[in-house]
Amino acid sequence: MGTSEDRVGAPVTWDPVQYRRFAAERRQPFDDLLALCRQVPGGTVVDLGCGSGELTAELHRRLGAADTLGIDRSAAMLAEVPAGVEGLHFAEGDIAGFDGPPVDLVFANASLHWMGDHPALLRRLRDTVRPGGQLAFQVPANFDHPSHTLARSVASEPPFLEALGGELPADRGGSVLAPGAYAELLYGLGARPPLVRLQVYGHELASTAEVVEWVRGTLLTPYREMLGEEGYERFVTAYRRRLLGELGDRSPYFYGFARILCWASF
Ligand SMILES: C[S@@+](CC[C@H](N)C(=O)[O-])C[C@H]1O[C@@H](n2cnc3c(N)ncnc32)[C@H](O)[C@@H]1O
C-alpha cells in the first residue's frame, strides 16, 4: 500500500486460537469502549481490525445497528467470523486503504497501533464518519512493560538478529501517542469535547509464563512471520527464559496492562 500512515510491521498471519486464550481479559477494554458509544438504531457501523468477529457481532447487536461491516487483513481471523447474523458482514481489507461512504460509527478495538502516523490516520478516519457520527478506538499503551521491551532486546541479539535479516519488526509503541495528544488531535478534528481515558487493566494470570502465551497471540506475531516456525520457537524459548528471569517465576502473576480509550463525535 505504502501510504505515510501505513501499517508498521503488521503481520498477516494471526492465530485466532492463540488470540482467544485470553478472550475474557481482552474483552474488558472492548466492553469499556462500547460503553462510551451512543446507540446507532438502524445505523451503520464499521469495525476496523475486527479479528475473528465475535466482538463485531456484539457491537452490531448492542448498538442496534442495521448494517455493520467488519474489516480485517488476516484471512485466518476472518475464517472464524460468525455467520448468519442479519446486517452483519465481513470483508478482507486493509485499514490503510479504508475509505468507504461515511458511517454512523467507526470503531477500532486493539488494531490501530499496527498503523503508523496516527495524526494522518485519524484525519482520514474522521472523514469516514458522517456528520453527528462517532469514532471510537482503543490502543495498548504498555510498550514499556518488560513483556514488550524484552522481546525487542532478545530479538536484537544473535542468532535472532541475523535470522531477522538485521532488522526488527517496527516498534508499535512508536505509533501510539500520549492520551493528551489524542485529545488534542480529536478536538482539532471537531470533537466537542473528545473523551480520552488511560486505564490500567489488571489481569491475574496463573503464572508469569502465561505472559508468554498472552504475547504469542499479539505482540510476537510478526516475529513468527519473519522467523519461520522453527526459528520462532527458538526465539520464544529464549524470550521466556529472559522474561521469567526478569519478572520472577510467580504464581499468580499480576499483569498490569495500560490502554488508551478514545471516543469522539463530530
Ligand atoms: C489484537 S487483534 C484485535 C481484534 C478485535 N478487534 C478484538 O478486539 O478482538 C488485531 C487485529 O487487527 C488486524 N489488523 C492489524 N493491522 C491491520 C490492517 N492494517 N488492516 C486490517 N486489519 C489489521 C489483525 O489482523 C488482527 O485481527
The ligand as a Tripos MOL2 file, in Angstrom:
@<TRIPOS>MOLECULE
LIG
   27    29     1     0     0
SMALL
NO_CHARGES

@<TRIPOS>ATOM
      1 C1         -5.3980   -7.6420   18.5100 C.3       1 LIG1
      2 S1         -6.4530   -8.1010   17.2080 S.3       1 LIG1
      3 C2         -7.9760   -7.2950   17.6830 C.3       1 LIG1
      4 C3         -9.1810   -7.9800   17.0910 C.3       1 LIG1
      5 C4        -10.5410   -7.4290   17.5440 C.3       1 LIG1
      6 N1        -10.6980   -6.0330   17.2140 N.3       1 LIG1
      7 C5        -10.7400   -7.6330   19.0360 C.2       1 LIG1
      8 O1        -10.9030   -6.6610   19.7610 O.co2     1 LIG1
      9 O2        -10.7250   -8.7980   19.4730 O.co2     1 LIG1
     10 C6         -5.8650   -7.0240   15.9330 C.3       1 LIG1
     11 C7         -6.4980   -7.2970   14.5910 C.3       1 LIG1
     12 O3         -6.1710   -6.1880   13.7420 O.3       1 LIG1
     13 C8         -5.9220   -6.6940   12.4440 C.3       1 LIG1
     14 N2         -5.1040   -5.7410   11.7170 N.ar      1 LIG1
     15 C9         -3.8670   -5.2970   12.0330 C.ar      1 LIG1
     16 N3         -3.4270   -4.4190   11.1030 N.ar      1 LIG1
     17 C10        -4.4130   -4.3110   10.1730 C.ar      1 LIG1
     18 C11        -4.5560   -3.5540    8.9780 C.ar      1 LIG1
     19 N4         -3.5940   -2.7440    8.5490 N.pl3     1 LIG1
     20 N5         -5.6970   -3.6890    8.2750 N.ar      1 LIG1
     21 C12        -6.6870   -4.5210    8.6930 C.ar      1 LIG1
     22 N6         -6.6050   -5.2620    9.8280 N.ar      1 LIG1
     23 C13        -5.4790   -5.1570   10.5650 C.ar      1 LIG1
     24 C14        -5.2220   -8.0280   12.6810 C.3       1 LIG1
     25 O4         -5.3060   -8.8640   11.5510 O.3       1 LIG1
     26 C15        -5.9770   -8.5530   13.9030 C.3       1 LIG1
     27 O5         -7.0470   -9.3720   13.5430 O.3       1 LIG1
@<TRIPOS>BOND
     1     1     2 1
     2     2     3 1
     3     2    10 1
     4     3     4 1
     5     4     5 1
     6     5     6 1
     7     5     7 1
     8     7     8 2
     9     7     9 1
    10    10    11 1
    11    11    12 1
    12    11    26 1
    13    12    13 1
    14    13    14 1
    15    13    24 1
    16    14    15 ar
    17    14    23 ar
    18    15    16 ar
    19    16    17 ar
    20    17    18 ar
    21    17    23 ar
    22    18    19 1
    23    18    20 ar
    24    20    21 ar
    25    21    22 ar
    26    22    23 ar
    27    24    25 1
    28    24    26 1
    29    26    27 1
@<TRIPOS>SUBSTRUCTURE
     1 LIG1         1 GROUP 0 **** ****
